[in-house]
């Protein structure tokens, strides 16, 4: 793991555990997210469109056995779902801004159900410019939500009503390799969600993108 990102993540986790340092922890979180987003934006500048569909580690175990386009989609669909449906109880950016059509997306899910060539095929369908517009909007909206969360709210669990609402939206596939996400998220409190989908999850998949990039032909 990138040492600077890992250190920011560790610092953030320690800071948000204490009321006196909670606000500092949120600023550390945003610093980490800004660095990771900068990396994703550089990929957009440096790579060709076909590079986003490449799957050089197709048979590997790990987050790098995907494509860059899929990885970006996956990070931000999860963030949109968790931030809006589970925490803020409002409409996801994906739906409110018509991103399914704008991105030419064949699904509304997180993509966990896809494997191997399905991932490559999915990636080719996406409108990359719309995908990058989506991730910028999701990041901004999530951070607006996070800024409104008080230290006292961090221990709140996800209600059964919101879990049911999530299930009814069908944004998580019922396939075995995807459906586990619902219980995984809903068994966490708000602090736990900040520590995973909003921070560590980004790190894992952005690092996978960089690993894929290194394997691309010059």
N, C-alpha and C positions, 0 to 999 in steps of 0.2 A: 504494500500500500504506500502511495505517495506520503512521505514523512510529514510534509507540511499539512496536508489534508488530514492525516491521521491525528496530528497534534491538535489541530483546530477542533476536530470532532471530540477528542478526549477532553479538551478544555471546556467546550460547550456543555458536554454531559455533566461535568463536575459543577459548572456554574449554575445550571438550571435546577440543580438539586437544592440550592439554598436561596431563600427569599432575598437575602442581601445582595446576591450576585445574579439573580434571575435575569434582570434586564441586560446585564453585560453578556450573559449567556445567549440571549436572543441576538445581540449584535454580533457575537462570535459565529453563531449559526448563519447569519446573513453574509458575513465575510466568507465563510466556507462555500456557501451556495453561489456567491458571486464569482469566486475563483473557478468553480466547477462549470458554471454557465459560460464563463469566458473560454474555457477549453472547448465546450461544445460549439460555440460561435466560431472559433478558429478552425474547427473541422469543416464547418460550412464554407469558410473562405478558401481553405487549402485543398479540399478534396473534390474530385469529379463526382457527378451524380451517381454513376455506376459504382463508385467506391462504397457508397452507403448501402448497396445491396450485397456486397461481397461477404462470403461466409467461409473464410479460410480455415477455421477451426471446427468445422461442422461435426466432427466425431469426438470432440474433446469434452471433458467434464469441466464445467465452470461457466461463468457468465460470458466468457469470450466465445462461446460456441453459437453466437447469434450474429446479427448484422448491426452496423452502426445505426441505421434507420430504425430498426426494430428496438434497439436499446433505448434510443431517445423517446420513441413512442411509449415504451413500457414505463420508463421513469415517470413521465408526465401524465399518462392515463391514471396510474396509481395515485399520484399526488392529487390530481383533480378529484378523483373519487373520494379519497380519504379526507381532503380538506373541505370539500363542499358537501358531500352526502353525509359523511360520518361526524365531522366536527361542526361545520357551520349550518348544516341542515338546510341547504339551499341548492339551487340548480348548478350542475357542473358547467364549466366553461365550454366543454365539448358540445353540450346541447344548446346552451343559451346563445352561443356564437356560431352555431351551424357547422361545426368543424368536421362532422362526418362527411358531408358533401364537399366541403372546401378542401379536405385532405384526400378525397377520393378513397376513403377508408372502407374496406370490406366488412369491418366489424366495429363494435363499440366497446369491446372488452379490453383487458390489460394485455392480451396476447400470450398469456402463460400457456394456453392450450396448444400453441404452434410448436412444431418441432422441425428441425433440419430444413429441407427444401421448402416447407410451408413458410418458414421464416423469410427465406430469400424471396419467394413469390409475393408474400405480403409486402415486403419492403419495396419491391419494384412498383407496386400500385400506388404508393403514397406520393402525394404532391409535396415535395420537400420544402418549398417556400411556405406553404400553408402549415406544415408541421412546425417549422421554426417560429411562425407567428403564434401558433398554439402554445408552444413551450414558454414563450415570453409572457403571454397572458396568464398562463397557469402560475408561473413563478411569482408574478406580481400579485395576483389575487391571493395566493397562499400566504405570502408575506404580510399582506393586509390583514388576513384572518389571524395569523400568529401574533401580530402586534396587539391585537385586542384581547388576547388570552392572558388572564391574570395568573400570578403564581398559585393562587388558591384553587384555580380550575384544573391544575395539572393532574390531579388525582382522580378527576372525573372519568368514569367508564362510559363506553358507548352503550346507549340504551337499546333495549330490545326493539323498540319502535324504529329506530334508525337502522338497526341491523335488518329488520324486515323490509324497510324501504330500499335498502341496498340490494337485497335479494330480488325484489320486484323490478328493479331497473335492468336486471340481466346484463350488467356491465362486467360481471365476473363469470366466466364460462363454468358450466356444470361439469366439465371434464375433470377427472381426478387430479390432473397436474395443475389445476387452476382453482377449483372450488374451495380448497383449504384456506385460501387467502381471507375469506370472509371471517372465519373463526379466528384466524391469526390476528387480524386487525381489531376485531370486536372484543378480544380478550385483553387488549392493551388499554391503558389509560392515556390521557392526552400527552403526558410526558413521553410515554413509550412510542407514540406515533411520531412525535417530533424527532425522537432518537433514531427511528428507522426510515420510514418512507421519505421524510423530509431532509435527511442528512446522510446516514450511512448507506442507504439504498442508492443514492446518487453516486457516492464514491465508488461503490462496487461496479456499477454499470459504466460510469465514465472511464474508469481504469480499463475495463474490458474494451471499450471503444478505442482507447489508445493502443492496446495490445493488437487489436485488429488492424489499426492503421499501420503499425510497424510491419505487418505481414503483407501489406498491399504491394503489388508490383510498382516500380518507379515509372 
